[in-house]
Amino acid sequence: MVVTNNIREIREQRGIYQNDLAAAIGFSTKTVSRVERGDGAPSAEFMLRVSKYFNMLVEDVFHVEE
């Protein structure tokens, strides 16, 4: 199972930089970058914080692929 996301697309559409997103959700820029690239599965806390920051449902930002 692989978790993919569209964080970069949402972030760029809204004019948000990685470091601003990272600071807002309490994770490092390195972690945001790693998750955006799909290098490892994000934690549930990360997914919830990103979704809340974007004011979107978790399933609108993150997708599970079998």
PDB file of N, CA, C, O and CB in Angstrom:
ATOM      1  N   MET A   1       0.848  -1.167   0.000  1.00  0.00           N
ATOM      2  CA  MET A   1       0.000   0.000   0.000  1.00  0.00           C
ATOM      3  C   MET A   1       0.899   1.238   0.000  1.00  0.00           C
ATOM      4  O   MET A   1       1.873   1.311   0.749  1.00  0.00           O
ATOM      5  CB  MET A   1      -0.968  -0.007   1.223  1.00  0.00           C
ATOM      6  N   VAL A   2       0.560   2.202  -0.846  1.00  0.00           N
ATOM      7  CA  VAL A   2       1.332   3.431  -0.973  1.00  0.00           C
ATOM      8  C   VAL A   2       0.397   4.625  -0.776  1.00  0.00           C
ATOM      9  O   VAL A   2      -0.696   4.666  -1.339  1.00  0.00           O
ATOM     10  CB  VAL A   2       2.046   3.503  -2.357  1.00  0.00           C
ATOM     11  N   VAL A   3       0.834   5.588   0.022  1.00  0.00           N
ATOM     12  CA  VAL A   3       0.064   6.816   0.221  1.00  0.00           C
ATOM     13  C   VAL A   3       0.657   7.898  -0.676  1.00  0.00           C
ATOM     14  O   VAL A   3       1.829   8.250  -0.541  1.00  0.00           O
ATOM     15  CB  VAL A   3       0.073   7.262   1.730  1.00  0.00           C
ATOM     16  N   THR A   4      -0.154   8.421  -1.589  1.00  0.00           N
ATOM     17  CA  THR A   4       0.276   9.518  -2.443  1.00  0.00           C
ATOM     18  C   THR A   4      -0.455  10.780  -2.010  1.00  0.00           C
ATOM     19  O   THR A   4      -1.389  10.724  -1.210  1.00  0.00           O
ATOM     20  CB  THR A   4       0.011   9.204  -3.946  1.00  0.00           C
ATOM     21  N   ASN A   5      -0.030  11.904  -2.536  1.00  0.00           N
ATOM     22  CA  ASN A   5      -0.656  13.156  -2.126  1.00  0.00           C
ATOM     23  C   ASN A   5      -0.563  14.187  -3.240  1.00  0.00           C
ATOM     24  O   ASN A   5       0.174  14.025  -4.213  1.00  0.00           O
ATOM     25  CB  ASN A   5      -0.003  13.693  -0.847  1.00  0.00           C
ATOM     26  N   ASN A   6      -1.327  15.243  -3.065  1.00  0.00           N
ATOM     27  CA  ASN A   6      -1.251  16.366  -4.002  1.00  0.00           C
ATOM     28  C   ASN A   6      -0.945  17.665  -3.248  1.00  0.00           C
ATOM     29  O   ASN A   6      -1.461  18.732  -3.582  1.00  0.00           O
ATOM     30  CB  ASN A   6      -2.576  16.502  -4.800  1.00  0.00           C
ATOM     31  N   ILE A   7      -0.096  17.546  -2.226  1.00  0.00           N
ATOM     32  CA  ILE A   7       0.291  18.702  -1.417  1.00  0.00           C
ATOM     33  C   ILE A   7       0.932  19.777  -2.284  1.00  0.00           C
ATOM     34  O   ILE A   7       0.563  20.948  -2.201  1.00  0.00           O
ATOM     35  CB  ILE A   7       1.255  18.279  -0.300  1.00  0.00           C
ATOM     36  N   ARG A   8       1.887  19.383  -3.113  1.00  0.00           N
ATOM     37  CA  ARG A   8       2.600  20.370  -3.925  1.00  0.00           C
ATOM     38  C   ARG A   8       1.640  21.159  -4.807  1.00  0.00           C
ATOM     39  O   ARG A   8       1.741  22.383  -4.891  1.00  0.00           O
ATOM     40  CB  ARG A   8       3.657  19.683  -4.790  1.00  0.00           C
ATOM     41  N   GLU A   9       0.717  20.474  -5.459  1.00  0.00           N
ATOM     42  CA  GLU A   9      -0.231  21.149  -6.342  1.00  0.00           C
ATOM     43  C   GLU A   9      -1.099  22.150  -5.576  1.00  0.00           C
ATOM     44  O   GLU A   9      -1.298  23.282  -6.015  1.00  0.00           O
ATOM     45  CB  GLU A   9      -1.117  20.123  -7.045  1.00  0.00           C
ATOM     46  N   ILE A  10      -1.607  21.713  -4.433  1.00  0.00           N
ATOM     47  CA  ILE A  10      -2.450  22.593  -3.612  1.00  0.00           C
ATOM     48  C   ILE A  10      -1.631  23.784  -3.121  1.00  0.00           C
ATOM     49  O   ILE A  10      -2.077  24.930  -3.190  1.00  0.00           O
ATOM     50  CB  ILE A  10      -3.053  21.815  -2.406  1.00  0.00           C
ATOM     51  N   ARG A  11      -0.441  23.500  -2.630  1.00  0.00           N
ATOM     52  CA  ARG A  11       0.438  24.535  -2.101  1.00  0.00           C
ATOM     53  C   ARG A  11       0.762  25.577  -3.163  1.00  0.00           C
ATOM     54  O   ARG A  11       0.685  26.778  -2.902  1.00  0.00           O
ATOM     55  CB  ARG A  11       1.723  23.916  -1.565  1.00  0.00           C
ATOM     56  N   GLU A  12       1.123  25.123  -4.358  1.00  0.00           N
ATOM     57  CA  GLU A  12       1.485  26.038  -5.435  1.00  0.00           C
ATOM     58  C   GLU A  12       0.282  26.843  -5.921  1.00  0.00           C
ATOM     59  O   GLU A  12       0.414  28.026  -6.233  1.00  0.00           O
ATOM     60  CB  GLU A  12       2.096  25.264  -6.595  1.00  0.00           C
ATOM     61  N   GLN A  13      -0.891  26.208  -5.987  1.00  0.00           N
ATOM     62  CA  GLN A  13      -2.109  26.931  -6.385  1.00  0.00           C
ATOM     63  C   GLN A  13      -2.425  28.065  -5.420  1.00  0.00           C
ATOM     64  O   GLN A  13      -2.956  29.103  -5.814  1.00  0.00           O
ATOM     65  CB  GLN A  13      -3.299  25.969  -6.461  1.00  0.00           C
ATOM     66  N   ARG A  14      -2.095  27.854  -4.166  1.00  0.00           N
ATOM     67  CA  ARG A  14      -2.414  28.848  -3.129  1.00  0.00           C
ATOM     68  C   ARG A  14      -1.251  29.798  -2.838  1.00  0.00           C
ATOM     69  O   ARG A  14      -1.368  30.691  -2.000  1.00  0.00           O
ATOM     70  CB  ARG A  14      -2.820  28.142  -1.848  1.00  0.00           C
ATOM     71  N   GLY A  15      -0.128  29.599  -3.537  1.00  0.00           N
ATOM     72  CA  GLY A  15       1.024  30.480  -3.341  1.00  0.00           C
ATOM     73  C   GLY A  15       1.712  30.299  -1.998  1.00  0.00           C
ATOM     74  O   GLY A  15       2.228  31.257  -1.422  1.00  0.00           O
ATOM     75  N   ILE A  16       1.716  29.070  -1.504  1.00  0.00           N
ATOM     76  CA  ILE A  16       2.319  28.771  -0.201  1.00  0.00           C
ATOM     77  C   ILE A  16       3.664  28.087  -0.428  1.00  0.00           C
ATOM     78  O   ILE A  16       3.760  27.140  -1.209  1.00  0.00           O
ATOM     79  CB  ILE A  16       1.375  27.870   0.667  1.00  0.00           C
ATOM     80  N   TYR A  17       4.693  28.562   0.250  1.00  0.00           N
ATOM     81  CA  TYR A  17       6.019  27.953   0.165  1.00  0.00           C
ATOM     82  C   TYR A  17       6.117  26.801   1.148  1.00  0.00           C
ATOM     83  O   TYR A  17       5.414  26.769   2.158  1.00  0.00           O
ATOM     84  CB  TYR A  17       7.125  28.995   0.440  1.00  0.00           C
ATOM     85  N   GLN A  18       7.003  25.848   0.842  1.00  0.00           N
ATOM     86  CA  GLN A  18       7.186  24.683   1.711  1.00  0.00           C
ATOM     87  C   GLN A  18       7.512  25.094   3.136  1.00  0.00           C
ATOM     88  O   GLN A  18       6.951  24.544   4.083  1.00  0.00           O
ATOM     89  CB  GLN A  18       8.290  23.787   1.169  1.00  0.00           C
ATOM     90  N   ASN A  19       8.416  26.058   3.298  1.00  0.00           N
ATOM     91  CA  ASN A  19       8.820  26.436   4.648  1.00  0.00           C
ATOM     92  C   ASN A  19       7.667  27.080   5.421  1.00  0.00           C
ATOM     93  O   ASN A  19       7.594  26.935   6.641  1.00  0.00           O
ATOM     94  CB  ASN A  19      10.010  27.390   4.592  1.00  0.00           C
ATOM     95  N   ASP A  20       6.771  27.785   4.738  1.00  0.00           N
ATOM     96  CA  ASP A  20       5.607  28.368   5.398  1.00  0.00           C
ATOM     97  C   ASP A  20       4.632  27.284   5.841  1.00  0.00           C
ATOM     98  O   ASP A  20       4.094  27.347   6.946  1.00  0.00           O
ATOM     99  CB  ASP A  20       4.905  29.360   4.467  1.00  0.00           C
ATOM    100  N   LEU A  21       4.405  26.297   4.991  1.00  0.00           N
ATOM    101  CA  LEU A  21       3.540  25.179   5.351  1.00  0.00           C
ATOM    102  C   LEU A  21       4.131  24.429   6.540  1.00  0.00           C
ATOM    103  O   LEU A  21       3.424  24.107   7.495  1.00  0.00           O
ATOM    104  CB  LEU A  21       3.348  24.227   4.149  1.00  0.00           C
ATOM    105  N   ALA A  22       5.430  24.154   6.473  1.00  0.00           N
ATOM    106  CA  ALA A  22       6.099  23.425   7.548  1.00  0.00           C
ATOM    107  C   ALA A  22       5.948  24.152   8.884  1.00  0.00           C
ATOM    108  O   ALA A  22       5.624  23.532   9.897  1.00  0.00           O
ATOM    109  CB  ALA A  22       7.583  23.234   7.218  1.00  0.00           C
ATOM    110  N   ALA A  23       6.180  25.450   8.886  1.00  0.00           N
ATOM    111  CA  ALA A  23       6.071  26.234  10.125  1.00  0.00           C
ATOM    112  C   ALA A  23       4.633  26.221  10.649  1.00  0.00           C
ATOM    113  O   ALA A  23       4.416  26.131  11.857  1.00  0.00           O
ATOM    114  CB  ALA A  23       6.537  27.690   9.888  1.00  0.00           C
ATOM    115  N   ALA A  24       3.663  26.310   9.758  1.00  0.00           N
ATOM    116  CA  ALA A  24       2.254  26.361  10.156  1.00  0.00           C
ATOM    117  C   ALA A  24       1.768  25.053  10.766  1.00  0.00           C
ATOM    118  O   ALA A  24       0.919  25.060  11.658  1.00  0.00           O
ATOM    119  CB  ALA A  24       1.395  26.711   8.965  1.00  0.00           C
ATOM    120  N   ILE A  25       2.303  23.924  10.287  1.00  0.00           N
ATOM    121  CA  ILE A  25       1.821  22.629  10.777  1.00  0.00           C
ATOM    122  C   ILE A  25       2.738  22.012  11.836  1.00  0.00           C
ATOM    123  O   ILE A  25       2.420  20.961  12.394  1.00  0.00           O
ATOM    124  CB  ILE A  25       1.673  21.667   9.617  1.00  0.00           C
ATOM    125  N   GLY A  26       3.877  22.659  12.116  1.00  0.00           N
ATOM    126  CA  GLY A  26       4.757  22.171  13.169  1.00  0.00           C
ATOM    127  C   GLY A  26       5.662  21.021  12.779  1.00  0.00           C
ATOM    128  O   GLY A  26       6.093  20.251  13.637  1.00  0.00           O
ATOM    129  N   PHE A  27       5.956  20.896  11.488  1.00  0.00           N
ATOM    130  CA  PHE A  27       6.904  19.893  10.998  1.00  0.00           C
ATOM    131  C   PHE A  27       8.022  20.602  10.266  1.00  0.00           C
ATOM    132  O   PHE A  27       7.868  21.759   9.875  1.00  0.00           O
ATOM    133  CB  PHE A  27       6.207  18.855  10.070  1.00  0.00           C
ATOM    134  N   SER A  28       9.139  19.934  10.076  1.00  0.00           N
ATOM    135  CA  SER A  28      10.270  20.557   9.388  1.00  0.00           C
ATOM    136  C   SER A  28      10.016  20.649   7.885  1.00  0.00           C
ATOM    137  O   SER A  28       9.216  19.897   7.328  1.00  0.00           O
ATOM    138  CB  SER A  28      11.559  19.769   9.657  1.00  0.00           C
ATOM    139  N   THR A  29      10.704  21.576   7.250  1.00  0.00           N
ATOM    140  CA  THR A  29      10.627  21.701   5.793  1.00  0.00           C
ATOM    141  C   THR A  29      11.101  20.413   5.134  1.00  0.00           C
ATOM    142  O   THR A  29      10.574  20.004   4.100  1.00  0.00           O
ATOM    143  CB  THR A  29      11.467  22.900   5.298  1.00  0.00           C
ATOM    144  N   LYS A  30      12.093  19.781   5.735  1.00  0.00           N
ATOM    145  CA  LYS A  30      12.619  18.517   5.215  1.00  0.00           C
ATOM    146  C   LYS A  30      11.526  17.441   5.203  1.00  0.00           C
ATOM    147  O   LYS A  30      11.423  16.674   4.246  1.00  0.00           O
ATOM    148  CB  LYS A  30      13.827  18.046   6.061  1.00  0.00           C
ATOM    149  N   THR A  31      10.725  17.384   6.246  1.00  0.00           N
ATOM    150  CA  THR A  31       9.637  16.406   6.321  1.00  0.00           C
ATOM    151  C   THR A  31       8.571  16.702   5.269  1.00  0.00           C
ATOM    152  O   THR A  31       8.101  15.792   4.588  1.00  0.00           O
ATOM    153  CB  THR A  31       9.010  16.402   7.727  1.00  0.00           C
ATOM    154  N   VAL A  32       8.191  17.967   5.137  1.00  0.00           N
ATOM    155  CA  VAL A  32       7.199  18.341   4.119  1.00  0.00           C
ATOM    156  C   VAL A  32       7.717  17.955   2.732  1.00  0.00           C
ATOM    157  O   VAL A  32       6.979  17.386   1.928  1.00  0.00           O
ATOM    158  CB  VAL A  32       6.888  19.871   4.180  1.00  0.00           C
ATOM    159  N   SER A  33       8.964  18.259   2.458  1.00  0.00           N
ATOM    160  CA  SER A  33       9.561  17.930   1.160  1.00  0.00           C
ATOM    161  C   SER A  33       9.554  16.426   0.915  1.00  0.00           C
ATOM    162  O   SER A  33       9.206  15.971  -0.175  1.00  0.00           O
ATOM    163  CB  SER A  33      10.995  18.466   1.081  1.00  0.00           C
ATOM    164  N   ARG A  34       9.941  15.654   1.933  1.00  0.00           N
ATOM    165  CA  ARG A  34       9.990  14.193   1.807  1.00  0.00           C
ATOM    166  C   ARG A  34       8.610  13.623   1.512  1.00  0.00           C
ATOM    167  O   ARG A  34       8.466  12.761   0.645  1.00  0.00           O
ATOM    168  CB  ARG A  34      10.554  13.562   3.088  1.00  0.00           C
ATOM    169  N   VAL A  35       7.602  14.096   2.222  1.00  0.00           N
ATOM    170  CA  VAL A  35       6.240  13.595   2.012  1.00  0.00           C
ATOM    171  C   VAL A  35       5.724  14.007   0.633  1.00  0.00           C
ATOM    172  O   VAL A  35       5.093  13.204  -0.055  1.00  0.00           O
ATOM    173  CB  VAL A  35       5.293  14.118   3.117  1.00  0.00           C
ATOM    174  N   GLU A  36       5.984  15.241   0.227  1.00  0.00           N
ATOM    175  CA  GLU A  36       5.558  15.693  -1.109  1.00  0.00           C
ATOM    176  C   GLU A  36       6.113  14.795  -2.209  1.00  0.00           C
ATOM    177  O   GLU A  36       5.419  14.483  -3.177  1.00  0.00           O
ATOM    178  CB  GLU A  36       6.004  17.141  -1.350  1.00  0.00           C
ATOM    179  N   ARG A  37       7.368  14.383  -2.055  1.00  0.00           N
ATOM    180  CA  ARG A  37       8.019  13.529  -3.059  1.00  0.00           C
ATOM    181  C   ARG A  37       7.540  12.080  -2.993  1.00  0.00           C
ATOM    182  O   ARG A  37       7.757  11.305  -3.924  1.00  0.00           O
ATOM    183  CB  ARG A  37       9.529  13.572  -2.876  1.00  0.00           C
ATOM    184  N   GLY A  38       6.887  11.722  -1.891  1.00  0.00           N
ATOM    185  CA  GLY A  38       6.431  10.348  -1.731  1.00  0.00           C
ATOM    186  C   GLY A  38       7.486   9.430  -1.158  1.00  0.00           C
ATOM    187  O   GLY A  38       7.394   8.210  -1.296  1.00  0.00           O
ATOM    188  N   ASP A  39       8.497  10.011  -0.510  1.00  0.00           N
ATOM    189  CA  ASP A  39       9.562   9.222   0.118  1.00  0.00           C
ATOM    190  C   ASP A  39       9.137   8.811   1.520  1.00  0.00           C
ATOM    191  O   ASP A  39       9.501   9.465   2.498  1.00  0.00           O
ATOM    192  CB  ASP A  39      10.892  10.024   0.166  1.00  0.00           C
ATOM    193  N   GLY A  40       8.383   7.752   1.620  1.00  0.00           N
ATOM    194  CA  GLY A  40       7.915   7.265   2.907  1.00  0.00           C
ATOM    195  C   GLY A  40       6.487   7.690   3.177  1.00  0.00           C
ATOM    196  O   GLY A  40       5.994   8.664   2.607  1.00  0.00           O
ATOM    197  N   ALA A  41       5.838   6.961   4.040  1.00  0.00           N
ATOM    198  CA  ALA A  41       4.436   7.238   4.364  1.00  0.00           C
ATOM    199  C   ALA A  41       4.355   8.319   5.439  1.00  0.00           C
ATOM    200  O   ALA A  41       5.100   8.271   6.417  1.00  0.00           O
ATOM    201  CB  ALA A  41       3.715   5.948   4.837  1.00  0.00           C
ATOM    202  N   PRO A  42       3.468   9.283   5.271  1.00  0.00           N
ATOM    203  CA  PRO A  42       3.297  10.308   6.290  1.00  0.00           C
ATOM    204  C   PRO A  42       2.556   9.750   7.506  1.00  0.00           C
ATOM    205  O   PRO A  42       1.781   8.800   7.393  1.00  0.00           O
ATOM    206  CB  PRO A  42       2.543  11.510   5.713  1.00  0.00           C
ATOM    207  N   SER A  43       2.802  10.346   8.652  1.00  0.00           N
ATOM    208  CA  SER A  43       2.087   9.934   9.868  1.00  0.00           C
ATOM    209  C   SER A  43       0.653  10.437   9.804  1.00  0.00           C
ATOM    210  O   SER A  43       0.339  11.350   9.041  1.00  0.00           O
ATOM    211  CB  SER A  43       2.796  10.469  11.146  1.00  0.00           C
ATOM    212  N   ALA A  44      -0.201   9.843  10.600  1.00  0.00           N
ATOM    213  CA  ALA A  44      -1.594  10.290  10.675  1.00  0.00           C
ATOM    214  C   ALA A  44      -1.655  11.740  11.135  1.00  0.00           C
ATOM    215  O   ALA A  44      -2.458  12.524  10.629  1.00  0.00           O
ATOM    216  CB  ALA A  44      -2.410   9.389  11.629  1.00  0.00           C
ATOM    217  N   GLU A  45      -0.808  12.094  12.094  1.00  0.00           N
ATOM    218  CA  GLU A  45      -0.780  13.475  12.588  1.00  0.00           C
ATOM    219  C   GLU A  45      -0.402  14.444  11.471  1.00  0.00           C
ATOM    220  O   GLU A  45      -1.009  15.508  11.345  1.00  0.00           O
ATOM    221  CB  GLU A  45       0.210  13.608  13.761  1.00  0.00           C
ATOM    222  N   PHE A  46       0.577  14.092  10.673  1.00  0.00           N
ATOM    223  CA  PHE A  46       0.985  14.945   9.552  1.00  0.00           C
ATOM    224  C   PHE A  46      -0.184  15.140   8.590  1.00  0.00           C
ATOM    225  O   PHE A  46      -0.481  16.264   8.183  1.00  0.00           O
ATOM    226  CB  PHE A  46       2.201  14.332   8.808  1.00  0.00           C
ATOM    227  N   MET A  47      -0.843  14.046   8.231  1.00  0.00           N
ATOM    228  CA  MET A  47      -1.954  14.134   7.284  1.00  0.00           C
ATOM    229  C   MET A  47      -3.082  15.006   7.830  1.00  0.00           C
ATOM    230  O   MET A  47      -3.664  15.804   7.096  1.00  0.00           O
ATOM    231  CB  MET A  47      -2.485  12.737   6.958  1.00  0.00           C
ATOM    232  N   LEU A  48      -3.387  14.854   9.106  1.00  0.00           N
ATOM    233  CA  LEU A  48      -4.453  15.653   9.717  1.00  0.00           C
ATOM    234  C   LEU A  48      -4.088  17.135   9.760  1.00  0.00           C
ATOM    235  O   LEU A  48      -4.925  17.992   9.473  1.00  0.00           O
ATOM    236  CB  LEU A  48      -4.748  15.150  11.132  1.00  0.00           C
ATOM    237  N   ARG A  49      -2.847  17.435  10.116  1.00  0.00           N
ATOM    238  CA  ARG A  49      -2.426  18.838  10.199  1.00  0.00           C
ATOM    239  C   ARG A  49      -2.419  19.510   8.830  1.00  0.00           C
ATOM    240  O   ARG A  49      -2.859  20.652   8.695  1.00  0.00           O
ATOM    241  CB  ARG A  49      -1.039  18.936  10.826  1.00  0.00           C
ATOM    242  N   VAL A  50      -1.924  18.808   7.821  1.00  0.00           N
ATOM    243  CA  VAL A  50      -1.901  19.381   6.461  1.00  0.00           C
ATOM    244  C   VAL A  50      -3.328  19.613   5.974  1.00  0.00           C
ATOM    245  O   VAL A  50      -3.640  20.679   5.442  1.00  0.00           O
ATOM    246  CB  VAL A  50      -1.139  18.444   5.474  1.00  0.00           C
ATOM    247  N   SER A  51      -4.177  18.636   6.153  1.00  0.00           N
ATOM    248  CA  SER A  51      -5.560  18.759   5.703  1.00  0.00           C
ATOM    249  C   SER A  51      -6.280  19.900   6.412  1.00  0.00           C
ATOM    250  O   SER A  51      -7.029  20.652   5.788  1.00  0.00           O
ATOM    251  CB  SER A  51      -6.307  17.452   5.932  1.00  0.00           C
ATOM    252  N   LYS A  52      -6.054  20.026   7.703  1.00  0.00           N
ATOM    253  CA  LYS A  52      -6.676  21.112   8.458  1.00  0.00           C
ATOM    254  C   LYS A  52      -6.151  22.462   7.977  1.00  0.00           C
ATOM    255  O   LYS A  52      -6.928  23.404   7.820  1.00  0.00           O
ATOM    256  CB  LYS A  52      -6.414  20.942   9.966  1.00  0.00           C
ATOM    257  N   TYR A  53      -4.851  22.565   7.743  1.00  0.00           N
ATOM    258  CA  TYR A  53      -4.253  23.815   7.266  1.00  0.00           C
ATOM    259  C   TYR A  53      -4.866  24.230   5.924  1.00  0.00           C
ATOM    260  O   TYR A  53      -5.164  25.405   5.713  1.00  0.00           O
ATOM    261  CB  TYR A  53      -2.721  23.662   7.129  1.00  0.00           C
ATOM    262  N   PHE A  54      -5.053  23.269   5.027  1.00  0.00           N
ATOM    263  CA  PHE A  54      -5.642  23.551   3.717  1.00  0.00           C
ATOM    264  C   PHE A  54      -7.166  23.664   3.786  1.00  0.00           C
ATOM    265  O   PHE A  54      -7.807  24.043   2.806  1.00  0.00           O
ATOM    266  CB  PHE A  54      -5.251  22.463   2.725  1.00  0.00           C
ATOM    267  N   ASN A  55      -7.745  23.335   4.947  1.00  0.00           N
ATOM    268  CA  ASN A  55      -9.198  23.318   5.122  1.00  0.00           C
ATOM    269  C   ASN A  55      -9.854  22.361   4.111  1.00  0.00           C
ATOM    270  O   ASN A  55     -10.829  22.696   3.439  1.00  0.00           O
ATOM    271  CB  ASN A  55      -9.775  24.749   4.964  1.00  0.00           C
ATOM    272  N   MET A  56      -9.275  21.164   4.039  1.00  0.00           N
ATOM    273  CA  MET A  56      -9.742  20.136   3.122  1.00  0.00           C
ATOM    274  C   MET A  56      -9.870  18.815   3.883  1.00  0.00           C
ATOM    275  O   MET A  56      -9.299  18.655   4.962  1.00  0.00           O
ATOM    276  CB  MET A  56      -8.776  19.990   1.905  1.00  0.00           C
ATOM    277  N   LEU A  57     -10.615  17.885   3.320  1.00  0.00           N
ATOM    278  CA  LEU A  57     -10.692  16.542   3.876  1.00  0.00           C
ATOM    279  C   LEU A  57      -9.372  15.819   3.628  1.00  0.00           C
ATOM    280  O   LEU A  57      -8.696  16.066   2.630  1.00  0.00           O
ATOM    281  CB  LEU A  57     -11.877  15.754   3.260  1.00  0.00           C
ATOM    282  N   VAL A  58      -9.014  14.927   4.543  1.00  0.00           N
ATOM    283  CA  VAL A  58      -7.779  14.150   4.396  1.00  0.00           C
ATOM    284  C   VAL A  58      -7.766  13.432   3.055  1.00  0.00           C
ATOM    285  O   VAL A  58      -6.745  13.409   2.367  1.00  0.00           O
ATOM    286  CB  VAL A  58      -7.630  13.134   5.548  1.00  0.00           C
ATOM    287  N   GLU A  59      -8.899  12.845   2.685  1.00  0.00           N
ATOM    288  CA  GLU A  59      -8.953  12.066   1.443  1.00  0.00           C
ATOM    289  C   GLU A  59      -8.887  12.925   0.183  1.00  0.00           C
ATOM    290  O   GLU A  59      -8.713  12.394  -0.914  1.00  0.00           O
ATOM    291  CB  GLU A  59     -10.212  11.246   1.416  1.00  0.00           C
ATOM    292  N   ASP A  60      -9.024  14.243   0.325  1.00  0.00           N
ATOM    293  CA  ASP A  60      -8.848  15.146  -0.819  1.00  0.00           C
ATOM    294  C   ASP A  60      -7.383  15.526  -1.022  1.00  0.00           C
ATOM    295  O   ASP A  60      -7.005  16.025  -2.082  1.00  0.00           O
ATOM    296  CB  ASP A  60      -9.686  16.410  -0.628  1.00  0.00           C
ATOM    297  N   VAL A  61      -6.568  15.288  -0.006  1.00  0.00           N
ATOM    298  CA  VAL A  61      -5.136  15.615  -0.080  1.00  0.00           C
ATOM    299  C   VAL A  61      -4.300  14.346  -0.233  1.00  0.00           C
ATOM    300  O   VAL A  61      -3.318  14.334  -0.974  1.00  0.00           O
ATOM    301  CB  VAL A  61      -4.692  16.395   1.179  1.00  0.00           C
ATOM    302  N   PHE A  62      -4.684  13.290   0.459  1.00  0.00           N
ATOM    303  CA  PHE A  62      -3.910  12.038   0.472  1.00  0.00           C
ATOM    304  C   PHE A  62      -4.743  10.914  -0.132  1.00  0.00           C
ATOM    305  O   PHE A  62      -5.960  10.863   0.042  1.00  0.00           O
ATOM    306  CB  PHE A  62      -3.468  11.669   1.920  1.00  0.00           C
ATOM    307  N   HIS A  63      -4.067  10.015  -0.844  1.00  0.00           N
ATOM    308  CA  HIS A  63      -4.741   8.915  -1.551  1.00  0.00           C
ATOM    309  C   HIS A  63      -3.975   7.621  -1.287  1.00  0.00           C
ATOM    310  O   HIS A  63      -2.744   7.601  -1.306  1.00  0.00           O
ATOM    311  CB  HIS A  63      -4.836   9.202  -3.095  1.00  0.00           C
ATOM    312  N   VAL A  64      -4.711   6.550  -1.043  1.00  0.00           N
ATOM    313  CA  VAL A  64      -4.101   5.235  -0.830  1.00  0.00           C
ATOM    314  C   VAL A  64      -4.176   4.452  -2.128  1.00  0.00           C
ATOM    315  O   VAL A  64      -5.242   4.279  -2.718  1.00  0.00           O
ATOM    316  CB  VAL A  64      -4.805   4.459   0.328  1.00  0.00           C
ATOM    317  N   GLU A  65      -3.004   3.982  -2.554  1.00  0.00           N
ATOM    318  CA  GLU A  65      -2.923   3.148  -3.755  1.00  0.00           C
ATOM    319  C   GLU A  65      -2.467   1.758  -3.334  1.00  0.00           C
ATOM    320  O   GLU A  65      -1.519   1.614  -2.562  1.00  0.00           O
ATOM    321  CB  GLU A  65      -1.946   3.765  -4.820  1.00  0.00           C
ATOM    322  N   GLU A  66      -3.128   0.762  -3.833  1.00  0.00           N
ATOM    323  CA  GLU A  66      -2.798  -0.632  -3.475  1.00  0.00           C
ATOM    324  C   GLU A  66      -1.704  -1.163  -4.364  1.00  0.00           C
ATOM    325  O   GLU A  66      -1.292  -2.313  -4.216  1.00  0.00           O
ATOM    326  CB  GLU A  66      -4.034  -1.536  -3.577  1.00  0.00           C
TER     327      GLU A  66
END
